[in-house]
Amino acid sequence: MILATIVYFHHAMSETGARLRLAPPNPNPARDRVQLSFALAAPSPVDLQIFDVAGRLVQGWRSENLGAGAHSTVWTFRDRDG
């Protein structure tokens, strides 16, 4: 059971000059899935990582370059092992 999570986005702002806008998780609180949404002002590579309260990596997604605009992913509270 994950009581709290830290969501970390990394994107190549220094390389591309892109800006990131992160929306609150939806729904909040969530029972079995949550939508994580963000927007980029310019194309950029983005990594998304979710950590538990002890700082352990729970789940992570690595993307290729994403275009400018809105993006989202759904997390079903499963860890990296499924």
Secondary structure, 3 states (H helix, E strand, C coil): CCCCCEEEEEECHHHHCCCEEECCCECCCCCCCEEEEEEECCCEEEEEEEECCCCCEEEEEEEEEECCEEEEEEECCCCCCC
